[in-house]
Amino acid sequence: MPVSVFNGREDGTFPCGTAAYEKRGVAVDVPEWQPDKCIQCNQCSYVCPHASIRPFLLTEEEVAAAPEAFNAVAPKGLKGADGLKFRMQVSVLDCLGCGSCAEVCPAPGKALIMKPLATQEAEIDNWDYAVDKVAPKANPANKGTVKGSQFEQPLLEFSGACAGCGETHADSHIKAPCRRPTRCRAETSAPVHAEIISFAAPPINGTAFREADASCRRQQSRQSSQCCQSYH
């Protein structure tokens, strides 16, 4: 790589959002979505510290143009989603395999099952399609709820933190309505920051929120205990 590539970056700065292009694929097991069991509560997306599992709403045309393995189902409990389909999509190359999403899933029989990464390669194309080709939709739910907040674009995604990190879990609740907020922040002026602040984490105003948060904390506690034991 020639030194000239770094012209204009002599101070060591680099663009925001570049972690989205790392695609490390370091997880041993990743979640596989079971659409027939999913109750569409979005708690799995809510507890993911890395924003590597997200709900998507698609039109019939977008579903028809999707990869063959891209399954979408009718939305549940969304009055403003008429004519749309729902899909919970996993980025298997960004997932770190902590299992928090599968742990917190309240669906009978679990709608997320951890499977070896090698069995989920089809999800790579599915994720790229969902992120690059599926147009943003107006949020059909209350953004102040766990379910509604997850239809917003996360401002913190694909962090380099350890699997199941509690700090990124808290920070990743920040949301913004633009498709690529990290790029927007680099290219626009200060008012964007005020917009970002207005989409902070939803208040603790429901049983679902408290149960999701408590389950995530239990999962992280178990992982920390196992990690400590491995070093003794």
Buried (B, 14 or more C-beta within 10 A) or exposed (E): EEEEEEEEEEEEEEEBBEBBEEBEBEBEBBBBBBEEBBEBBBBBBBBBBBBBBBBBBBBEEBBEEBBEEBEBBEBEEBEEBEEBBBBBBBBBBBBBBBBBBBBBBBBEEBBBBBEEBEEBEEBBBBBBBBBEEBEEBEBBBEBEBBBBBBBBBBBBBBBEBBBBBBEBBBBBBBBBBBEBBBBBBEEEEEEBEEBBEEBEBBEEEBEBBEBBBEBBBEBBEEBEEEEEEEEE
